[in-house]
Every structure is written in C-alpha cells, then in structure tokens.
Amino acid sequence: MWVRTQCKKQLVKIIRITIERNIGSKNKAALVGQFADSSLFQSNQVVLGEYKTKEDALAELTSIQDAIAKGENHVYQIQ
C-alpha cells in the first residue's frame, strides 16, 4: 500500500506498519512503516506519523486497515 507521511514529504510503498513508543518527543506514539525487508546495515523503516496517545495511533492504524479491507487502491494520507 502506498502511504504519504504525516509531514507530506514522503510517499512510501509500505509492507508493514507498527505502533511504537516515541521516546524523546511530546508525542507519545508513532506509526512506523517498513518499506522493504530489513538488512544487516539498514532498517528500511520510516515514521509515518506521530500521535499524542497510543489510542490516537491505533485509530489511524484502524483507518488504514479499513481502507485495505475495502480494497481501496489509492495513496493513503496519514492524518
């Protein structure tokens, strides 16, 4: 699935999305997308968006899931 990051500066073909703690930021959670298989020297991950709470990040992840389930074939814009 193609995803445009919250900052609108990257368009990435994502193969996996996780919610992670966002240490050192006022936002407590982040959606992190993996755009290719990880290698020994590179994690191949990008922060898709940052959220004040884990629940906000989970709501965004649910919206992505709904778009996938509906078979929507477009670029998903992270909110």
PyMOL Python script that loads the backbone (N, CA, C, O; Angstrom):
from pymol import cmd

cmd.read_pdbstr("""\
ATOM      1  N   MET A   1       0.833  -1.166   0.000  1.00  0.00           N
ATOM      2  CA  MET A   1       0.000   0.000   0.000  1.00  0.00           C
ATOM      3  C   MET A   1       0.887   1.242   0.000  1.00  0.00           C
ATOM      4  O   MET A   1       1.877   1.315   0.728  1.00  0.00           O
ATOM      5  N   TRP A   2       0.523   2.195  -0.812  1.00  0.00           N
ATOM      6  CA  TRP A   2       1.241   3.467  -0.840  1.00  0.00           C
ATOM      7  C   TRP A   2       0.705   4.373   0.252  1.00  0.00           C
ATOM      8  O   TRP A   2      -0.508   4.510   0.411  1.00  0.00           O
ATOM      9  N   VAL A   3       1.613   4.997   1.011  1.00  0.00           N
ATOM     10  CA  VAL A   3       1.244   5.862   2.122  1.00  0.00           C
ATOM     11  C   VAL A   3       2.049   7.154   2.025  1.00  0.00           C
ATOM     12  O   VAL A   3       3.259   7.141   1.802  1.00  0.00           O
ATOM     13  N   ARG A   4       1.338   8.271   2.200  1.00  0.00           N
ATOM     14  CA  ARG A   4       2.020   9.560   2.281  1.00  0.00           C
ATOM     15  C   ARG A   4       2.150   9.917   3.752  1.00  0.00           C
ATOM     16  O   ARG A   4       1.176   9.849   4.501  1.00  0.00           O
ATOM     17  N   THR A   5       3.347  10.294   4.166  1.00  0.00           N
ATOM     18  CA  THR A   5       3.617  10.562   5.567  1.00  0.00           C
ATOM     19  C   THR A   5       2.854  11.782   6.067  1.00  0.00           C
ATOM     20  O   THR A   5       2.386  12.610   5.285  1.00  0.00           O
ATOM     21  N   GLN A   6       2.741  11.872   7.375  1.00  0.00           N
ATOM     22  CA  GLN A   6       2.020  12.958   8.021  1.00  0.00           C
ATOM     23  C   GLN A   6       2.600  14.324   7.647  1.00  0.00           C
ATOM     24  O   GLN A   6       1.859  15.298   7.515  1.00  0.00           O
ATOM     25  N   CYS A   7       3.905  14.396   7.480  1.00  0.00           N
ATOM     26  CA  CYS A   7       4.548  15.666   7.122  1.00  0.00           C
ATOM     27  C   CYS A   7       4.422  15.971   5.627  1.00  0.00           C
ATOM     28  O   CYS A   7       4.811  17.045   5.170  1.00  0.00           O
ATOM     29  N   LYS A   8       3.878  15.021   4.879  1.00  0.00           N
ATOM     30  CA  LYS A   8       3.613  15.137   3.436  1.00  0.00           C
ATOM     31  C   LYS A   8       4.884  15.211   2.581  1.00  0.00           C
ATOM     32  O   LYS A   8       4.822  15.587   1.410  1.00  0.00           O
ATOM     33  N   LYS A   9       6.026  14.856   3.159  1.00  0.00           N
ATOM     34  CA  LYS A   9       7.289  14.953   2.428  1.00  0.00           C
ATOM     35  C   LYS A   9       7.738  13.636   1.810  1.00  0.00           C
ATOM     36  O   LYS A   9       8.686  13.615   1.026  1.00  0.00           O
ATOM     37  N   GLN A  10       7.063  12.525   2.157  1.00  0.00           N
ATOM     38  CA  GLN A  10       7.462  11.225   1.620  1.00  0.00           C
ATOM     39  C   GLN A  10       6.239  10.436   1.180  1.00  0.00           C
ATOM     40  O   GLN A  10       5.182  10.487   1.809  1.00  0.00           O
ATOM     41  N   LEU A  11       6.408   9.715   0.096  1.00  0.00           N
ATOM     42  CA  LEU A  11       5.416   8.778  -0.405  1.00  0.00           C
ATOM     43  C   LEU A  11       6.113   7.428  -0.468  1.00  0.00           C
ATOM     44  O   LEU A  11       7.086   7.255  -1.202  1.00  0.00           O
ATOM     45  N   VAL A  12       5.603   6.462   0.318  1.00  0.00           N
ATOM     46  CA  VAL A  12       6.326   5.215   0.525  1.00  0.00           C
ATOM     47  C   VAL A  12       5.408   4.025   0.292  1.00  0.00           C
ATOM     48  O   VAL A  12       4.252   4.035   0.714  1.00  0.00           O
ATOM     49  N   LYS A  13       5.926   2.992  -0.387  1.00  0.00           N
ATOM     50  CA  LYS A  13       5.173   1.748  -0.541  1.00  0.00           C
ATOM     51  C   LYS A  13       5.489   0.878   0.671  1.00  0.00           C
ATOM     52  O   LYS A  13       6.588   0.340   0.803  1.00  0.00           O
ATOM     53  N   ILE A  14       4.504   0.754   1.548  1.00  0.00           N
ATOM     54  CA  ILE A  14       4.679   0.118   2.844  1.00  0.00           C
ATOM     55  C   ILE A  14       4.285  -1.352   2.788  1.00  0.00           C
ATOM     56  O   ILE A  14       3.284  -1.712   2.169  1.00  0.00           O
ATOM     57  N   ILE A  15       5.088  -2.209   3.446  1.00  0.00           N
ATOM     58  CA  ILE A  15       4.747  -3.628   3.533  1.00  0.00           C
ATOM     59  C   ILE A  15       4.341  -4.035   4.944  1.00  0.00           C
ATOM     60  O   ILE A  15       3.811  -5.127   5.147  1.00  0.00           O
ATOM     61  N   ARG A  16       4.589  -3.150   5.934  1.00  0.00           N
ATOM     62  CA  ARG A  16       4.256  -3.465   7.326  1.00  0.00           C
ATOM     63  C   ARG A  16       4.165  -2.165   8.111  1.00  0.00           C
ATOM     64  O   ARG A  16       4.956  -1.248   7.891  1.00  0.00           O
ATOM     65  N   ILE A  17       3.194  -2.083   9.034  1.00  0.00           N
ATOM     66  CA  ILE A  17       3.036  -0.895   9.878  1.00  0.00           C
ATOM     67  C   ILE A  17       2.932  -1.335  11.333  1.00  0.00           C
ATOM     68  O   ILE A  17       2.201  -2.270  11.657  1.00  0.00           O
ATOM     69  N   THR A  18       3.672  -0.650  12.208  1.00  0.00           N
ATOM     70  CA  THR A  18       3.614  -0.947  13.635  1.00  0.00           C
ATOM     71  C   THR A  18       3.431   0.354  14.421  1.00  0.00           C
ATOM     72  O   THR A  18       3.753   1.441  13.939  1.00  0.00           O
ATOM     73  N   ILE A  19       2.908   0.215  15.634  1.00  0.00           N
ATOM     74  CA  ILE A  19       2.830   1.339  16.567  1.00  0.00           C
ATOM     75  C   ILE A  19       3.989   1.184  17.538  1.00  0.00           C
ATOM     76  O   ILE A  19       4.180   0.122  18.130  1.00  0.00           O
ATOM     77  N   GLU A  20       4.760   2.256  17.695  1.00  0.00           N
ATOM     78  CA  GLU A  20       5.911   2.216  18.588  1.00  0.00           C
ATOM     79  C   GLU A  20       5.884   3.402  19.529  1.00  0.00           C
ATOM     80  O   GLU A  20       5.306   4.443  19.215  1.00  0.00           O
ATOM     81  N   ARG A  21       6.509   3.242  20.682  1.00  0.00           N
ATOM     82  CA  ARG A  21       6.659   4.372  21.608  1.00  0.00           C
ATOM     83  C   ARG A  21       7.580   5.393  20.977  1.00  0.00           C
ATOM     84  O   ARG A  21       8.575   5.043  20.342  1.00  0.00           O
ATOM     85  N   ASN A  22       7.245   6.642  21.154  1.00  0.00           N
ATOM     86  CA  ASN A  22       8.014   7.737  20.569  1.00  0.00           C
ATOM     87  C   ASN A  22       8.786   8.433  21.688  1.00  0.00           C
ATOM     88  O   ASN A  22       8.318   9.422  22.252  1.00  0.00           O
ATOM     89  N   ILE A  23       9.947   7.920  21.997  1.00  0.00           N
ATOM     90  CA  ILE A  23      10.746   8.403  23.119  1.00  0.00           C
ATOM     91  C   ILE A  23      11.420   9.726  22.749  1.00  0.00           C
ATOM     92  O   ILE A  23      11.961   9.877  21.653  1.00  0.00           O
ATOM     93  N   GLY A  24      11.378  10.682  23.684  1.00  0.00           N
ATOM     94  CA  GLY A  24      12.053  11.951  23.471  1.00  0.00           C
ATOM     95  C   GLY A  24      11.250  12.960  22.691  1.00  0.00           C
ATOM     96  O   GLY A  24      11.812  13.933  22.188  1.00  0.00           O
ATOM     97  N   SER A  25       9.960  12.760  22.574  1.00  0.00           N
ATOM     98  CA  SER A  25       9.095  13.681  21.847  1.00  0.00           C
ATOM     99  C   SER A  25       7.857  13.962  22.674  1.00  0.00           C
ATOM    100  O   SER A  25       7.487  13.163  23.534  1.00  0.00           O
ATOM    101  N   LYS A  26       7.208  15.104  22.418  1.00  0.00           N
ATOM    102  CA  LYS A  26       5.962  15.396  23.135  1.00  0.00           C
ATOM    103  C   LYS A  26       4.856  14.444  22.709  1.00  0.00           C
ATOM    104  O   LYS A  26       3.917  14.212  23.471  1.00  0.00           O
ATOM    105  N   ASN A  27       4.950  13.887  21.500  1.00  0.00           N
ATOM    106  CA  ASN A  27       4.009  12.870  21.045  1.00  0.00           C
ATOM    107  C   ASN A  27       4.465  11.511  21.555  1.00  0.00           C
ATOM    108  O   ASN A  27       5.635  11.153  21.418  1.00  0.00           O
ATOM    109  N   LYS A  28       3.551  10.760  22.139  1.00  0.00           N
ATOM    110  CA  LYS A  28       3.905   9.528  22.843  1.00  0.00           C
ATOM    111  C   LYS A  28       3.940   8.280  21.964  1.00  0.00           C
ATOM    112  O   LYS A  28       4.517   7.267  22.357  1.00  0.00           O
ATOM    113  N   ALA A  29       3.326   8.341  20.771  1.00  0.00           N
ATOM    114  CA  ALA A  29       3.272   7.148  19.918  1.00  0.00           C
ATOM    115  C   ALA A  29       3.554   7.526  18.473  1.00  0.00           C
ATOM    116  O   ALA A  29       3.343   8.667  18.061  1.00  0.00           O
ATOM    117  N   ALA A  30       4.031   6.557  17.713  1.00  0.00           N
ATOM    118  CA  ALA A  30       4.313   6.783  16.299  1.00  0.00           C
ATOM    119  C   ALA A  30       3.892   5.564  15.487  1.00  0.00           C
ATOM    120  O   ALA A  30       4.010   4.424  15.936  1.00  0.00           O
ATOM    121  N   LEU A  31       3.399   5.831  14.288  1.00  0.00           N
ATOM    122  CA  LEU A  31       3.188   4.751  13.319  1.00  0.00           C
ATOM    123  C   LEU A  31       4.466   4.652  12.505  1.00  0.00           C
ATOM    124  O   LEU A  31       4.919   5.640  11.926  1.00  0.00           O
ATOM    125  N   VAL A  32       5.040   3.475  12.462  1.00  0.00           N
ATOM    126  CA  VAL A  32       6.292   3.250  11.739  1.00  0.00           C
ATOM    127  C   VAL A  32       6.020   2.246  10.635  1.00  0.00           C
ATOM    128  O   VAL A  32       5.470   1.172  10.877  1.00  0.00           O
ATOM    129  N   GLY A  33       6.410   2.605   9.422  1.00  0.00           N
ATOM    130  CA  GLY A  33       6.206   1.724   8.280  1.00  0.00           C
ATOM    131  C   GLY A  33       7.506   1.116   7.814  1.00  0.00           C
ATOM    132  O   GLY A  33       8.543   1.779   7.791  1.00  0.00           O
ATOM    133  N   GLN A  34       7.447  -0.140   7.444  1.00  0.00           N
ATOM    134  CA  GLN A  34       8.597  -0.821   6.866  1.00  0.00           C
ATOM    135  C   GLN A  34       8.362  -0.868   5.367  1.00  0.00           C
ATOM    136  O   GLN A  34       7.314  -1.333   4.918  1.00  0.00           O
ATOM    137  N   PHE A  35       9.340  -0.386   4.574  1.00  0.00           N
ATOM    138  CA  PHE A  35       9.134  -0.298   3.140  1.00  0.00           C
ATOM    139  C   PHE A  35       9.896  -1.337   2.338  1.00  0.00           C
ATOM    140  O   PHE A  35       9.742  -1.392   1.118  1.00  0.00           O
ATOM    141  N   ALA A  36      10.698  -2.147   2.970  1.00  0.00           N
ATOM    142  CA  ALA A  36      11.396  -3.247   2.310  1.00  0.00           C
ATOM    143  C   ALA A  36      11.906  -4.174   3.398  1.00  0.00           C
ATOM    144  O   ALA A  36      11.911  -3.811   4.574  1.00  0.00           O
ATOM    145  N   ASP A  37      12.329  -5.351   3.019  1.00  0.00           N
ATOM    146  CA  ASP A  37      12.903  -6.258   4.008  1.00  0.00           C
ATOM    147  C   ASP A  37      14.127  -5.620   4.644  1.00  0.00           C
ATOM    148  O   ASP A  37      14.931  -4.986   3.961  1.00  0.00           O
ATOM    149  N   SER A  38      14.266  -5.788   5.947  1.00  0.00           N
ATOM    150  CA  SER A  38      15.412  -5.233   6.662  1.00  0.00           C
ATOM    151  C   SER A  38      16.690  -5.963   6.260  1.00  0.00           C
ATOM    152  O   SER A  38      16.680  -7.148   5.927  1.00  0.00           O
ATOM    153  N   SER A  39      17.773  -5.225   6.302  1.00  0.00           N
ATOM    154  CA  SER A  39      19.070  -5.825   6.019  1.00  0.00           C
ATOM    155  C   SER A  39      19.966  -5.618   7.233  1.00  0.00           C
ATOM    156  O   SER A  39      19.564  -4.986   8.209  1.00  0.00           O
ATOM    157  N   LEU A  40      21.144  -6.137   7.170  1.00  0.00           N
ATOM    158  CA  LEU A  40      22.083  -6.035   8.279  1.00  0.00           C
ATOM    159  C   LEU A  40      22.460  -4.581   8.565  1.00  0.00           C
ATOM    160  O   LEU A  40      22.695  -4.218   9.718  1.00  0.00           O
ATOM    161  N   PHE A  41      22.519  -3.750   7.528  1.00  0.00           N
ATOM    162  CA  PHE A  41      23.012  -2.388   7.678  1.00  0.00           C
ATOM    163  C   PHE A  41      21.931  -1.320   7.629  1.00  0.00           C
ATOM    164  O   PHE A  41      22.226  -0.148   7.866  1.00  0.00           O
ATOM    165  N   GLN A  42      20.701  -1.682   7.333  1.00  0.00           N
ATOM    166  CA  GLN A  42      19.649  -0.681   7.196  1.00  0.00           C
ATOM    167  C   GLN A  42      18.316  -1.252   7.675  1.00  0.00           C
ATOM    168  O   GLN A  42      17.977  -2.393   7.360  1.00  0.00           O
ATOM    169  N   SER A  43      17.559  -0.453   8.438  1.00  0.00           N
ATOM    170  CA  SER A  43      16.301  -0.945   8.985  1.00  0.00           C
ATOM    171  C   SER A  43      15.149  -0.820   7.993  1.00  0.00           C
ATOM    172  O   SER A  43      14.148  -1.524   8.129  1.00  0.00           O
ATOM    173  N   ASN A  44      15.267   0.058   7.003  1.00  0.00           N
ATOM    174  CA  ASN A  44      14.233   0.245   5.981  1.00  0.00           C
ATOM    175  C   ASN A  44      12.892   0.622   6.600  1.00  0.00           C
ATOM    176  O   ASN A  44      11.849   0.113   6.192  1.00  0.00           O
ATOM    177  N   GLN A  45      12.925   1.514   7.583  1.00  0.00           N
ATOM    178  CA  GLN A  45      11.712   1.973   8.241  1.00  0.00           C
ATOM    179  C   GLN A  45      11.607   3.486   8.150  1.00  0.00           C
ATOM    180  O   GLN A  45      12.608   4.194   8.038  1.00  0.00           O
ATOM    181  N   VAL A  46      10.366   3.964   8.201  1.00  0.00           N
ATOM    182  CA  VAL A  46      10.114   5.396   8.178  1.00  0.00           C
ATOM    183  C   VAL A  46       8.964   5.699   9.146  1.00  0.00           C
ATOM    184  O   VAL A  46       8.005   4.933   9.247  1.00  0.00           O
ATOM    185  N   VAL A  47       9.077   6.819   9.851  1.00  0.00           N
ATOM    186  CA  VAL A  47       7.980   7.260  10.720  1.00  0.00           C
ATOM    187  C   VAL A  47       6.904   7.847   9.813  1.00  0.00           C
ATOM    188  O   VAL A  47       7.142   8.819   9.096  1.00  0.00           O
ATOM    189  N   LEU A  48       5.727   7.247   9.855  1.00  0.00           N
ATOM    190  CA  LEU A  48       4.614   7.708   9.026  1.00  0.00           C
ATOM    191  C   LEU A  48       3.876   8.859   9.691  1.00  0.00           C
ATOM    192  O   LEU A  48       3.416   9.777   9.012  1.00  0.00           O
ATOM    193  N   GLY A  49       3.758   8.817  11.015  1.00  0.00           N
ATOM    194  CA  GLY A  49       3.062   9.863  11.743  1.00  0.00           C
ATOM    195  C   GLY A  49       3.294   9.737  13.226  1.00  0.00           C
ATOM    196  O   GLY A  49       3.598   8.655  13.728  1.00  0.00           O
ATOM    197  N   GLU A  50       3.150  10.857  13.937  1.00  0.00           N
ATOM    198  CA  GLU A  50       3.309  10.890  15.387  1.00  0.00           C
ATOM    199  C   GLU A  50       1.985  11.302  16.013  1.00  0.00           C
ATOM    200  O   GLU A  50       1.251  12.119  15.458  1.00  0.00           O
ATOM    201  N   TYR A  51       1.684  10.722  17.189  1.00  0.00           N
ATOM    202  CA  TYR A  51       0.392  10.928  17.832  1.00  0.00           C
ATOM    203  C   TYR A  51       0.564  11.164  19.327  1.00  0.00           C
ATOM    204  O   TYR A  51       1.499  10.657  19.947  1.00  0.00           O
ATOM    205  N   LYS A  52      -0.350  11.942  19.893  1.00  0.00           N
ATOM    206  CA  LYS A  52      -0.270  12.283  21.312  1.00  0.00           C
ATOM    207  C   LYS A  52      -0.439  11.070  22.213  1.00  0.00           C
ATOM    208  O   LYS A  52       0.160  10.992  23.285  1.00  0.00           O
ATOM    209  N   THR A  53      -1.268  10.115  21.766  1.00  0.00           N
ATOM    210  CA  THR A  53      -1.507   8.920  22.578  1.00  0.00           C
ATOM    211  C   THR A  53      -1.433   7.669  21.706  1.00  0.00           C
ATOM    212  O   THR A  53      -1.533   7.727  20.480  1.00  0.00           O
ATOM    213  N   LYS A  54      -1.255   6.547  22.380  1.00  0.00           N
ATOM    214  CA  LYS A  54      -1.263   5.260  21.679  1.00  0.00           C
ATOM    215  C   LYS A  54      -2.639   5.011  21.060  1.00  0.00           C
ATOM    216  O   LYS A  54      -2.739   4.407  19.992  1.00  0.00           O
ATOM    217  N   GLU A  55      -3.689   5.468  21.721  1.00  0.00           N
ATOM    218  CA  GLU A  55      -5.051   5.290  21.200  1.00  0.00           C
ATOM    219  C   GLU A  55      -5.257   6.050  19.893  1.00  0.00           C
ATOM    220  O   GLU A  55      -5.933   5.557  18.991  1.00  0.00           O
ATOM    221  N   ASP A  56      -4.671   7.259  19.784  1.00  0.00           N
ATOM    222  CA  ASP A  56      -4.758   8.025  18.530  1.00  0.00           C
ATOM    223  C   ASP A  56      -4.044   7.292  17.404  1.00  0.00           C
ATOM    224  O   ASP A  56      -4.539   7.242  16.278  1.00  0.00           O
ATOM    225  N   ALA A  57      -2.885   6.724  17.707  1.00  0.00           N
ATOM    226  CA  ALA A  57      -2.139   5.957  16.706  1.00  0.00           C
ATOM    227  C   ALA A  57      -2.921   4.714  16.296  1.00  0.00           C
ATOM    228  O   ALA A  57      -2.946   4.348  15.121  1.00  0.00           O
ATOM    229  N   LEU A  58      -3.553   4.072  17.263  1.00  0.00           N
ATOM    230  CA  LEU A  58      -4.356   2.888  16.978  1.00  0.00           C
ATOM    231  C   LEU A  58      -5.557   3.232  16.094  1.00  0.00           C
ATOM    232  O   LEU A  58      -5.916   2.453  15.211  1.00  0.00           O
ATOM    233  N   ALA A  59      -6.174   4.382  16.321  1.00  0.00           N
ATOM    234  CA  ALA A  59      -7.295   4.821  15.485  1.00  0.00           C
ATOM    235  C   ALA A  59      -6.846   5.028  14.040  1.00  0.00           C
ATOM    236  O   ALA A  59      -7.564   4.660  13.111  1.00  0.00           O
ATOM    237  N   GLU A  60      -5.669   5.610  13.844  1.00  0.00           N
ATOM    238  CA  GLU A  60      -5.145   5.803  12.490  1.00  0.00           C
ATOM    239  C   GLU A  60      -4.847   4.459  11.834  1.00  0.00           C
ATOM    240  O   GLU A  60      -5.128   4.267  10.651  1.00  0.00           O
ATOM    241  N   LEU A  61      -4.277   3.530  12.601  1.00  0.00           N
ATOM    242  CA  LEU A  61      -3.995   2.197  12.079  1.00  0.00           C
ATOM    243  C   LEU A  61      -5.293   1.494  11.676  1.00  0.00           C
ATOM    244  O   LEU A  61      -5.331   0.785  10.671  1.00  0.00           O
ATOM    245  N   THR A  62      -6.339   1.688  12.449  1.00  0.00           N
ATOM    246  CA  THR A  62      -7.649   1.109  12.113  1.00  0.00           C
ATOM    247  C   THR A  62      -8.184   1.705  10.816  1.00  0.00           C
ATOM    248  O   THR A  62      -8.783   0.987  10.015  1.00  0.00           O
ATOM    249  N   SER A  63      -7.983   2.986  10.594  1.00  0.00           N
ATOM    250  CA  SER A  63      -8.403   3.622   9.339  1.00  0.00           C
ATOM    251  C   SER A  63      -7.659   3.036   8.146  1.00  0.00           C
ATOM    252  O   SER A  63      -8.244   2.836   7.081  1.00  0.00           O
ATOM    253  N   ILE A  64      -6.378   2.762   8.324  1.00  0.00           N
ATOM    254  CA  ILE A  64      -5.594   2.126   7.261  1.00  0.00           C
ATOM    255  C   ILE A  64      -6.135   0.727   6.990  1.00  0.00           C
ATOM    256  O   ILE A  64      -6.297   0.330   5.836  1.00  0.00           O
ATOM    257  N   GLN A  65      -6.414  -0.019   8.059  1.00  0.00           N
ATOM    258  CA  GLN A  65      -6.970  -1.365   7.916  1.00  0.00           C
ATOM    259  C   GLN A  65      -8.295  -1.319   7.151  1.00  0.00           C
ATOM    260  O   GLN A  65      -8.528  -2.144   6.268  1.00  0.00           O
ATOM    261  N   ASP A  66      -9.154  -0.369   7.482  1.00  0.00           N
ATOM    262  CA  ASP A  66     -10.444  -0.242   6.806  1.00  0.00           C
ATOM    263  C   ASP A  66     -10.264   0.031   5.309  1.00  0.00           C
ATOM    264  O   ASP A  66     -10.991  -0.522   4.484  1.00  0.00           O
ATOM    265  N   ALA A  67      -9.297   0.884   4.964  1.00  0.00           N
ATOM    266  CA  ALA A  67      -9.029   1.178   3.553  1.00  0.00           C
ATOM    267  C   ALA A  67      -8.550  -0.072   2.819  1.00  0.00           C
ATOM    268  O   ALA A  67      -8.936  -0.306   1.674  1.00  0.00           O
ATOM    269  N   ILE A  68      -7.718  -0.867   3.469  1.00  0.00           N
ATOM    270  CA  ILE A  68      -7.232  -2.119   2.866  1.00  0.00           C
ATOM    271  C   ILE A  68      -8.388  -3.099   2.704  1.00  0.00           C
ATOM    272  O   ILE A  68      -8.522  -3.730   1.655  1.00  0.00           O
ATOM    273  N   ALA A  69      -9.229  -3.233   3.737  1.00  0.00           N
ATOM    274  CA  ALA A  69     -10.349  -4.182   3.703  1.00  0.00           C
ATOM    275  C   ALA A  69     -11.353  -3.833   2.615  1.00  0.00           C
ATOM    276  O   ALA A  69     -11.967  -4.723   2.027  1.00  0.00           O
ATOM    277  N   LYS A  70     -11.527  -2.537   2.341  1.00  0.00           N
ATOM    278  CA  LYS A  70     -12.448  -2.102   1.292  1.00  0.00           C
ATOM    279  C   LYS A  70     -11.848  -2.267  -0.099  1.00  0.00           C
ATOM    280  O   LYS A  70     -12.529  -2.060  -1.103  1.00  0.00           O
ATOM    281  N   GLY A  71     -10.582  -2.638  -0.155  1.00  0.00           N
ATOM    282  CA  GLY A  71      -9.923  -2.821  -1.442  1.00  0.00           C
ATOM    283  C   GLY A  71      -9.607  -1.513  -2.131  1.00  0.00           C
ATOM    284  O   GLY A  71      -9.415  -1.468  -3.346  1.00  0.00           O
ATOM    285  N   GLU A  72      -9.554  -0.444  -1.345  1.00  0.00           N
ATOM    286  CA  GLU A  72      -9.251   0.858  -1.929  1.00  0.00           C
ATOM    287  C   GLU A  72      -7.808   0.867  -2.427  1.00  0.00           C
ATOM    288  O   GLU A  72      -6.873   0.575  -1.681  1.00  0.00           O
ATOM    289  N   ASN A  73      -7.655   1.200  -3.669  1.00  0.00           N
ATOM    290  CA  ASN A  73      -6.340   1.167  -4.304  1.00  0.00           C
ATOM    291  C   ASN A  73      -5.900   2.598  -4.610  1.00  0.00           C
ATOM    292  O   ASN A  73      -5.851   3.018  -5.767  1.00  0.00           O
ATOM    293  N   HIS A  74      -5.585   3.325  -3.558  1.00  0.00           N
ATOM    294  CA  HIS A  74      -5.134   4.700  -3.702  1.00  0.00           C
ATOM    295  C   HIS A  74      -4.044   4.977  -2.674  1.00  0.00           C
ATOM    296  O   HIS A  74      -3.717   4.115  -1.858  1.00  0.00           O
ATOM    297  N   VAL A  75      -3.494   6.161  -2.717  1.00  0.00           N
ATOM    298  CA  VAL A  75      -2.496   6.549  -1.732  1.00  0.00           C
ATOM    299  C   VAL A  75      -3.217   6.938  -0.447  1.00  0.00           C
ATOM    300  O   VAL A  75      -4.118   7.777  -0.470  1.00  0.00           O
ATOM    301  N   TYR A  76      -2.831   6.344   0.658  1.00  0.00           N
ATOM    302  CA  TYR A  76      -3.420   6.671   1.947  1.00  0.00           C
ATOM    303  C   TYR A  76      -2.649   7.832   2.562  1.00  0.00           C
ATOM    304  O   TYR A  76      -1.427   7.762   2.701  1.00  0.00           O
ATOM    305  N   GLN A  77      -3.352   8.898   2.929  1.00  0.00           N
ATOM    306  CA  GLN A  77      -2.734  10.068   3.562  1.00  0.00           C
ATOM    307  C   GLN A  77      -2.839   9.940   5.072  1.00  0.00           C
ATOM    308  O   GLN A  77      -3.940   9.897   5.619  1.00  0.00           O
ATOM    309  N   ILE A  78      -1.695   9.877   5.747  1.00  0.00           N
ATOM    310  CA  ILE A  78      -1.668   9.798   7.203  1.00  0.00           C
ATOM    311  C   ILE A  78      -2.168  11.128   7.782  1.00  0.00           C
ATOM    312  O   ILE A  78      -1.779  12.204   7.327  1.00  0.00           O
ATOM    313  N   GLN A  79      -3.037  11.029   8.795  1.00  0.00           N
ATOM    314  CA  GLN A  79      -3.586  12.233   9.456  1.00  0.00           C
ATOM    315  C   GLN A  79      -2.796  12.561  10.694  1.00  0.00           C
ATOM    316  O   GLN A  79      -3.103  13.534  11.382  1.00  0.00           O
TER     317      GLN A  79
END
""", "prot")
cmd.dss("prot")
cmd.show_as("cartoon", "prot")
cmd.util.cbc("prot")
cmd.orient("prot")
